[in-house]
């Protein structure tokens, strides 16, 4: 379902602005898309983001995955029996460290939501 708290583009990658998601009738999503010359064109979509109700239309809405940007601290062990533990603060990583920790590394994450997940 289309939401104002998410970003969208068209199926063909065209920039979109969504103004309202609570309109009446078959096309409650109101917004605009930018054409090839840079002008904004008003448009309406179904609740599912379909333009003119057609499933394969190039102006159908596609959600733009949100970027995940954060820094975490990761304890590293010689034997990898302690996996999957990261901490938002180094002090927390230090407090939770096992006796055979060999490093505590700072990891800067910058990826799209869903990257690396099986589809």
VOPAGU-2260 file (C-alpha; in pm, 1 decimal, decimal comma):
REM VOPAGU-2260
SITE   aa  ch    i         X         Y         Z
SITE  UNK   A    0       0,0       0,0       0,0
SITE  UNK   A    1     129,2     345,1     -90,4
SITE  UNK   A    2     224,8     562,8     207,2
SITE  UNK   A    3     333,6     925,5     254,2
SITE  UNK   A    4     623,7     817,7     477,7
SITE  UNK   A    5     797,4     630,9     192,2
SITE  UNK   A    6     961,7     744,1    -131,6
SITE  UNK   A    7     862,0     622,2    -476,4
SITE  UNK   A    8     968,5     632,8    -838,3
SITE  UNK   A    9     796,9     496,6   -1146,8
SITE  UNK   A   10     864,9     148,9   -1280,3
SITE  UNK   A   11    1088,8     317,8   -1541,3
SITE  UNK   A   12    1281,7     513,7   -1275,0
SITE  UNK   A   13    1111,0     852,2   -1315,8
SITE  UNK   A   14    1102,9    1085,9   -1013,5
SITE  UNK   A   15     765,7    1100,5    -833,5
SITE  UNK   A   16     607,2    1323,6    -570,0
SITE  UNK   A   17     312,8    1187,4    -370,5
SITE  UNK   A   18      77,7    1454,0    -229,3
SITE  UNK   A   19    -208,8    1247,9     -86,0
SITE  UNK   A   20    -296,8     886,1     -23,9
SITE  UNK   A   21    -653,3     930,0      98,3
SITE  UNK   A   22    -843,6    1043,1    -211,5
SITE  UNK   A   23   -1182,3     899,0    -305,6
SITE  UNK   A   24   -1270,0     647,1    -573,0
SITE  UNK   A   25   -1053,5     405,4    -766,4
SITE  UNK   A   26    -750,8     640,0    -773,6
SITE  UNK   A   27    -691,5     768,2    -418,0
SITE  UNK   A   28    -318,0     830,1    -462,8
SITE  UNK   A   29    -249,7    1182,1    -592,5
SITE  UNK   A   30      86,2    1314,6    -700,2
SITE  UNK   A   31     303,3    1405,6    -995,7
SITE  UNK   A   32     584,8    1261,7   -1203,7
SITE  UNK   A   33     866,0    1449,3   -1378,9
SITE  UNK   A   34     865,2    1419,7   -1757,7
SITE  UNK   A   35    1164,4    1399,7   -1991,0
SITE  UNK   A   36    1197,9    1781,0   -2009,5
SITE  UNK   A   37    1177,7    1823,3   -1632,3
SITE  UNK   A   38     815,5    1938,4   -1600,5
SITE  UNK   A   39     589,9    1798,1   -1330,7
SITE  UNK   A   40     274,3    1624,0   -1452,5
SITE  UNK   A   41     -20,2    1555,5   -1222,8
SITE  UNK   A   42    -118,0    1191,5   -1190,7
SITE  UNK   A   43    -334,0     955,3    -988,6
SITE  UNK   A   44    -276,2     592,5    -895,6
SITE  UNK   A   45    -469,4     306,9    -736,2
SITE  UNK   A   46    -404,3     210,7    -372,7
SITE  UNK   A   47    -152,9     -43,2    -505,6
SITE  UNK   A   48      31,0     223,2    -709,9
SITE  UNK   A   49    -104,1     129,0   -1052,4
SITE  UNK   A   50    -128,1     408,9   -1310,7
SITE  UNK   A   51    -457,9     391,6   -1503,8
SITE  UNK   A   52    -519,1      58,2   -1333,9
SITE  UNK   A   53    -276,2    -125,2   -1565,2
SITE  UNK   A   54     -43,6    -379,2   -1405,5
SITE  UNK   A   55     241,2    -338,1   -1655,9
SITE  UNK   A   56     232,5      41,6   -1705,9
SITE  UNK   A   57     567,3     225,9   -1704,1
SITE  UNK   A   58     426,9     490,7   -1464,2
SITE  UNK   A   59     333,2     240,9   -1192,0
SITE  UNK   A   60     485,0     324,9    -854,5
SITE  UNK   A   61     783,9     138,8    -711,9
SITE  UNK   A   62     908,5     200,5    -358,5
SITE  UNK   A   63    1261,5     336,6    -329,8
SITE  UNK   A   64    1445,4     137,0     -61,3
SITE  UNK   A   65    1555,7     349,3     233,2
SITE  UNK   A   66    1929,0     389,0     298,7
SITE  UNK   A   67    2067,1     241,9     618,0
SITE  UNK   A   68    2351,5     454,1     750,9
SITE  UNK   A   69    2498,0     378,3    1087,8
SITE  UNK   A   70    2818,4     298,1    1268,9
SITE  UNK   A   71    2847,0     -13,7    1483,3
SITE  UNK   A   72    3118,4    -188,2    1681,3
SITE  UNK   A   73    3188,0    -554,2    1621,3
SITE  UNK   A   74    3374,8    -785,7    1855,6
SITE  UNK   A   75    3605,2   -1025,2    1668,1
SITE  UNK   A   76    3709,3   -1359,5    1811,8
SITE  UNK   A   77    3979,5   -1605,6    1713,3
SITE  UNK   A   78    3721,3   -1884,1    1730,5
SITE  UNK   A   79    3403,3   -1768,4    1562,4
SITE  UNK   A   80    3161,2   -1930,2    1807,5
SITE  UNK   A   81    3039,2   -1582,3    1908,9
SITE  UNK   A   82    2873,1   -1444,9    1597,1
SITE  UNK   A   83    2622,5   -1176,9    1509,1
SITE  UNK   A   84    2677,5    -938,5    1799,2
SITE  UNK   A   85    2721,4    -574,0    1714,3
SITE  UNK   A   86    2688,5    -269,9    1934,0
SITE  UNK   A   87    2596,3      92,1    1873,4
SITE  UNK   A   88    2868,0     209,0    2113,4
SITE  UNK   A   89    3222,1      82,7    2165,1
SITE  UNK   A   90    3178,4      88,0    2541,5
SITE  UNK   A   91    2892,6    -163,0    2506,1
SITE  UNK   A   92    3106,8    -387,1    2284,6
SITE  UNK   A   93    3382,9    -371,1    2546,6
SITE  UNK   A   94    3143,1    -458,6    2830,4
SITE  UNK   A   95    3006,8    -758,0    2636,9
SITE  UNK   A   96    3340,2    -889,6    2513,9
SITE  UNK   A   97    3427,5   -1253,0    2566,2
SITE  UNK   A   98    3762,9   -1352,8    2712,4
SITE  UNK   A   99    3911,3   -1451,4    2374,2
SITE  UNK   A  100    3828,6   -1131,1    2183,3
SITE  UNK   A  101    4112,5   -1039,6    1947,9
SITE  UNK   A  102    3975,1    -711,8    1810,4
SITE  UNK   A  103    3690,9    -464,1    1829,2
SITE  UNK   A  104    3632,7    -300,1    1492,1
SITE  UNK   A  105    3430,2       0,3    1390,0
SITE  UNK   A  106    3202,4     -75,9    1092,9
SITE  UNK   A  107    3038,2     203,5     892,0
SITE  UNK   A  108    2723,2      71,8     724,9
SITE  UNK   A  109    2580,1     243,7     418,1
SITE  UNK   A  110    2344,8      24,5     217,8
SITE  UNK   A  111    1990,4       8,1      84,7
SITE  UNK   A  112    1729,5    -164,6     294,7
SITE  UNK   A  113    1709,0    -525,1     177,8
SITE  UNK   A  114    2061,3    -542,8      31,7
SITE  UNK   A  115    2201,2    -894,8      55,0
SITE  UNK   A  116    1870,5   -1055,3     149,3
SITE  UNK   A  117    1738,5   -1342,4     -57,8
SITE  UNK   A  118    1445,3   -1239,2    -270,2
